Amino acid sequence: MTHIGQPLPRAATARLVAGRGSYLDDVSARGELHAAFLRSPYPHAGFRITGTAAASALPGVVAVLTEAELAAVCQPWQTKTGSASGMVSPTQRALAKDAACYQGEPIAMVLALSRAVAEDAAELIEVEWQELPAITNLALALHVDAPPAHQGLTSNLAWSTEMKGGDIEAAFAAATLVVEDRLVFTRSTGVTLEPRGVLAQYNPASQALEVRISHQMPHQLQRHLADLLGVSLARVRVICPDVGGGFGLKMHVYPDEIAACAAARLLGRPVRFVADRAEALLSDIHAREHIVEARMAVDAEGRILGFDVQDVQGLGAYSIFPRSSTTEGVSALRSLGAPYRFSAYRGRLRSVLQNKVPTGQYRSVGHPVGIAVAERLVDLAAAARGEDPLEFRRRNLVAQAEMPWVNPLGARMAELSHQQCLAKLEALLDLPTLRNEVATMRAAGRCIGLGFASIVEFTATGPEGYGRAGVLVAAVDTVVLSLEPSGEVTARASISEIGQGTTQGLAQVVADAFGVAPDQVLMGSGDTATTPHGGGAWASRGAAIGGEAAWGAGRKLRAEVLAAAAALLQCAAEALDIQDGHITDANGPRMSLAELAETVTFRGYELPTGVQPQLTVAHHYRREQDTALTTNGFQASLVEVDPDTGIITPLRHWAVGDCGRLLNPLLVEGQVRGGVVQGIGEALFEACRYDESGQFLSGTLADYLLPMAGEMPDITVAHVETPYSGSVLGAKGAGEAGTAGAPAAILNAVNDALAQHGASVSELPITPGAILRALGRLA
Amino acid sequence: MKPARFDYARPATLAEALALLAKPDTAVLAGGQSLMPMMNLRVARPARLVDINRLPLGEIALGNGVLRIGALARHAAVLASPLVAQAAPLLPQALAQVAHAAIRNRGTLGGSLSLADPAAELPACMLALDATLVAASAARGERRIAASAFFHGLYSTALEPDELLLRAELPAAAPGWRYAFLELARRHGDFAMAGLALALGPGAARLALCGVEAGQRRQPAAEAALAAGDLPAAIAALGTAEAMDSPDLPAAQRVHLAQVLLRRAFQQIGAAHAAA
């Protein structure tokens, strides 16, 4: 292997940085119409559309559509999953019918010759609104007097579950130390550079729907479009061109996107909808709204005995389709304390409907919540015992000899390297020196904190995850390879590229598996017409699952090519190899791949009878064991708090991770850094806020604070490589670990700083106001 | 996020511009860094725009002890001007904290002053520098307005709807005066949670806040205390500021931050001033 593991730059980089990318809005269709939506200004209201004549009469308007029109071509949908049986999530439609249940829910759409005209017309639609009581505050949503998020519901509890194992009562009875805290997580969202967008065309003659869309999983969407719009699956083509970021928010079924496709079907004209930034912030999924009350029992030797956790999770108005927002709560509880040895666990999750935009899967689903809670408790325990927080962790980390480890929740963890990652982190930080620096800065009156987080992440979910729940999400992938007459290899992968660079990693795998340079492998993905059905981009699965498919396809193509070459060269295939684009034997190159491919393609008569080389091969990969691949790591954060202003400045950040075999360290480090920044954003800046009446307050990027380069610290990244033994390449998921651990590290660092003043905070994001209140500088 | 329909005119002369401004429901387009987002969000819906970018209103000149900055002078130009650095050293301190380079390349002095955003840095600077603002209308010609009489409150100024701000005139920095502009924002370039422009002279002080009160104004009680060298009294005087209140940023927090800034500003220039 000469290319796997190399920090090669992405093949797409030159094209993308030169402005030659092709994102959704870079392509237009002849005769296309622009869609604009009338969205509910109220968090909860009944409505009746009383007039569309003025809107329709505006020059340039082609159609004004409501639920009544779309119903002819578009089915409603309802989120159901076996992993949350009995969940209450009302039926959803492309355009709301009779009642809007969150601010921003689309209730009507205008199709016009320009977006500006469509927006003008949307303002002219006449609506009678009947405002209804709204529930947005998570802490109040389960109160007996809380108004229902949907009319007719008797409770806002959508689903609850208890995850438990071991004897929790005994664990707490035996404890010599119990630490507890209540942590509040404010909604945030994954702000992609490219907002959601779709260009849909329906050809009535061929009954075919073609949908270009900025999305993470073309095949999943193909299935839902076929079902909802009544088009046969094979006649739905979904194309995801260059995608300017996904982070999980582009993996759901959104009403406005379905409405655009339905309108194209209804009108027989191409329909474009591109969310502007205000619409994106208002209608993209939000994530991670939790109130967690947690206790941890510790024995006299400082060993963790158990966790007792109550999590209330905000779903918004619906549990997101198709994967269900409850996944996040379950993932939060599963990741809580996962690095540690303990014997009892009780976690109660209550998932709650609210009159807010739905929450959904967002990078590192649930993990940042669970990890922040556990790591906060661990720091509290270490402080109560008067010991170093890393020593407390070291004692409680599951040892390599104990793996595979199945914790009391039934979460199985294998091949983790907690001890090596911790040792690497300590070396990286040069901990004695760093602690001296911290002491010196504190002696000079600065309020400095150092925080740590230990992480286990469940990645690269296999078929059991959604399959057993009856949710139609593919966890398998296929790579198709063709040897072209030029000797180049074209590849088509059901894994999708959303800016994370996965296709570069796969090209390196194909290159090594087959025997060419990576630049001779041209990767294609993101088109249901050219790639077999597969999972796309979610759960950090590209390398772990797509990589295996790429490897298998490369080896198959190699076997085909060597057999053909052996027939032509009249030798045994076993005596031949493929190196750097040539068929070689012990004496060196015998023929180039181009010569071989030309012979097969243009001069087939030269081949012996019965030799039928398959220069196009496909390999499908399905992992047969391990529901998820566990990864682990440590993060550390050094922060400064200004006690006068409450402003927090992250000074340094370190991340050590073990994602198994690194296909391309440059890509992994980019993912880790980006993930850490998103985690710092979640910890210090980003918040989707609503006022008590349900008005959304974070509707622009002046109000929704993204972390900016100027505020970010230097981030040092290091790796431990423990290859997954169950696959050829040994890669595990890498794309979300940075986000998983950064909020916990920041929270602990800030609390370490505040501890000097006898103060603490427990709400994310940590605002300057919260710091000032904690310090008693502000009432 | 497209603006509602509007008419657009781009006059070549001041007289034409003023004639157009006499029509009702007309907005002036200068750098567009506030107006265009507000129009795109349909928060602002003027019937017509008068684009003044072709008017010769961007000059920066110093003469007879007065610094004149044209209304169309871009923030970047003011920030880079040696004349400004010499005659109004407060302004570069403030402008370095105004948004980001791309916005400073387009945004103008006149735009910022005419909008009177409570968080904007430049109104506070004009107050602390005792500027005179010169406006003109077709009907009444030029008039001169003291900065202390120009800002009326939230997005409200002394400008009449038919008036265009032409320039600011600032007395050049006098010997013995020192200046500090400080602000606090969660990210560099954001609207300030609180900001402060301070000019300290021999036995005199001028102080204005931004991001605290809805309308920017001088703080006479704090100024008097500062003039007497009584920092604690000045800080206490800011406690009576009528600060804006929002869920994310309560009034008490803004006032607290203004007080922190005053202490820091005084430590920065007051001590040196006392020594000098």
Chai-1 contact restraints between the chains, C-beta under 6 A:
chainA,res_idxA,chainB,res_idxB,connection_type,confidence,min_distance_angstrom,max_distance_angstrom,comment,restraint_id
A,R115,B,K2,contact,1.0,0.0,6.0,A-B,restraint_1
A,A116,B,K2,contact,1.0,0.0,6.0,A-B,restraint_2
A,E119,B,K2,contact,1.0,0.0,6.0,A-B,restraint_3
A,D276,B,M1,contact,1.0,0.0,6.0,A-B,restraint_4
A,A278,B,M1,contact,1.0,0.0,6.0,A-B,restraint_5
A,D644,B,V260,contact,1.0,0.0,6.0,A-B,restraint_6
A,T645,B,L184,contact,1.0,0.0,6.0,A-B,restraint_7
A,T645,B,V260,contact,1.0,0.0,6.0,A-B,restraint_8
A,M708,B,R187,contact,1.0,0.0,6.0,A-B,restraint_9
A,G710,B,H188,contact,1.0,0.0,6.0,A-B,restraint_10
A,E711,B,R187,contact,1.0,0.0,6.0,A-B,restraint_11
A,G769,B,Q253,contact,1.0,0.0,6.0,A-B,restraint_12
A,L778,B,A252,contact,1.0,0.0,6.0,A-B,restraint_13
A,L778,B,Q253,contact,1.0,0.0,6.0,A-B,restraint_14
A,L778,B,H256,contact,1.0,0.0,6.0,A-B,restraint_15
